[in-house]
């Protein structure tokens, strides 16, 4: 068991010491760059759904728990898009060592590294995009927490159909 510990922290496993590992990183980043526009388009549609559907639904108090749940889950997608962008930016500006260190920092270390790299290099367009995606990850979570606290204070039923659930118990 202890003999495998050195294999677990071998730098070649991160693509740092071998040409094959470096090519694997490059291929993965190229694929991620090809998929990123689709992810960003879906994130734009998700934001439009927040504005067009969830804000009008917020008028109805019984829908608040559903809105909070939707915001929490959809912010995970936005966080994934933010991480995806950050990994690509970190790769291009700082290289595979920085990506490896960022991934070792619980996976989210690539986001501050990408913000640092874009700020230092004066690339303000990617910096702006990363800040916007980070905001679109955090703000829905804050709003969902506010809605949940307000819901608990008002002591409304936690389900949208809570009042009629006795009538449809067979479903």
C-alpha positions in Angstrom: 0.0 0.0 0.0 2.7 2.5 0.9 4.6 1.7 -2.4 1.7 3.2 -4.4 2.0 6.6 -2.6 4.8 7.8 -4.9 2.8 6.8 -7.9 -0.1 8.9 -6.7 2.1 12.1 -6.5 4.2 11.4 -9.6 4.4 14.6 -11.7 4.1 12.6 -14.9 0.6 11.7 -13.9 -0.4 15.3 -14.2 1.2 15.6 -17.6 4.1 17.6 -16.3 7.0 15.2 -17.1 6.0 13.3 -20.2 5.2 14.3 -23.7 2.2 12.0 -23.8 0.7 13.7 -20.7 1.2 17.1 -22.2 -0.5 16.0 -25.4 -3.4 14.6 -23.3 -3.7 18.0 -21.6 -3.6 19.8 -25.0 -6.3 17.6 -26.5 -8.5 18.0 -23.5 -8.2 21.8 -23.6 -8.9 21.9 -27.3 -12.1 19.9 -26.7 -13.1 22.1 -23.8 -12.6 25.2 -26.1 -14.8 23.6 -28.7 -17.6 22.9 -26.2 -17.4 26.3 -24.3 -19.6 28.3 -26.8 -22.4 25.9 -26.4 -22.1 26.0 -22.6 -22.1 29.8 -22.7 -25.2 29.8 -24.9 -27.0 27.5 -22.5 -26.0 29.8 -19.6 -27.4 32.8 -21.5 -30.7 30.9 -21.9 -30.7 30.0 -18.3 -30.3 33.6 -17.3 -33.1 34.6 -19.6 -35.3 31.9 -17.9 -34.4 33.4 -14.5 -35.6 36.8 -15.7 -38.6 35.7 -17.8 -40.0 32.9 -15.6 -38.7 33.1 -12.1 -39.2 36.8 -11.5 -42.9 36.7 -12.5 -43.4 33.5 -10.5 -42.0 35.2 -7.4 -45.3 37.1 -7.1 -46.9 33.9 -5.8 -45.7 33.0 -2.4 -46.3 29.3 -2.7 -43.8 29.2 -5.6 -41.0 30.6 -3.5 -39.6 27.2 -2.4 -39.6 26.0 -6.0 -37.9 29.2 -7.1 -35.2 28.8 -4.4 -34.6 25.2 -5.5 -34.4 26.1 -9.1 -31.9 29.0 -8.4 -29.8 26.7 -6.2 -29.5 23.9 -8.9 -29.1 26.3 -11.8 -26.3 28.2 -10.0 -24.4 24.9 -10.0 -24.5 24.9 -13.8 -23.3 28.5 -13.9 -20.5 27.6 -11.5 -19.5 24.8 -13.8 -19.4 27.2 -16.8 -17.3 29.6 -14.7 -14.9 26.7 -13.8 -14.7 25.6 -17.4 -13.8 29.1 -18.6 -11.2 29.5 -15.8 -9.5 26.2 -16.6 -9.1 27.2 -20.2 -7.8 30.7 -19.3 -5.4 29.3 -16.7 -4.1 26.8 -19.2 -3.4 29.4 -21.9 -1.9 32.1 -19.6 -0.1 30.1 -16.9 0.3 26.5 -18.3 -0.2 23.0 -17.0 1.6 23.5 -13.7 -0.8 26.2 -12.6 -3.8 24.1 -13.8 -2.5 21.2 -11.8 -2.0 23.3 -8.7 -5.5 24.8 -9.1 -7.1 21.4 -9.5 -5.3 20.2 -6.4 -6.8 23.1 -4.4 -10.2 21.3 -4.3 -10.7 22.0 -8.0 -11.8 25.6 -7.6 -8.3 26.9 -7.4 -8.3 27.5 -11.1 -10.8 30.3 -10.7 -8.6 32.6 -8.7 -5.6 31.6 -10.8 -7.5 32.6 -13.9 -8.5 35.9 -12.4 -5.0 36.6 -11.3 -3.5 35.7 -14.7 -6.0 37.8 -16.7 -5.5 40.8 -14.3 -1.7 40.6 -14.4 -1.6 40.2 -18.2 -4.1 43.0 -18.7 -6.6 40.9 -20.6 -9.7 42.6 -19.4 -12.3 40.9 -21.6 -11.7 37.4 -20.2 -11.4 39.0 -16.7 -14.8 40.6 -17.2 -16.3 37.3 -18.4 -14.9 35.4 -15.4 -16.2 38.0 -12.9 -19.6 37.9 -14.6 -19.8 34.1 -14.5 -18.7 34.1 -10.8 -21.4 36.7 -10.0 -24.0 34.6 -11.8 -22.9 31.7 -9.7 -23.0 33.4 -6.3 -26.0 35.8 -6.6 -28.6 33.1 -7.3 -27.4 31.2 -4.3 -27.7 34.3 -2.1 -31.2 35.0 -3.4 -32.2 31.3 -2.8 -30.9 31.5 0.7 -32.8 34.8 1.3 -36.0 33.2 -0.1 -35.6 30.1 2.1 -35.1 32.2 5.2 -38.1 34.4 4.4 -40.1 31.2 3.7 -39.2 29.8 7.1 -40.1 33.1 8.8 -43.5 33.1 7.2 -44.0 29.4 7.9 -45.7 28.6 4.6 -45.8 25.0 3.5 -42.6 23.8 1.9 -44.2 22.4 -1.2 -46.0 24.2 -4.0 -49.0 21.9 -3.8 -48.9 21.6 0.0 -52.6 22.6 0.6 -53.9 20.1 -1.9 -51.5 17.2 -1.2 -54.2 15.5 1.0 -56.6 15.3 -2.0 -54.0 13.8 -4.4 -52.3 11.4 -2.0 -52.6 8.5 -4.5 -50.3 10.2 -6.9 
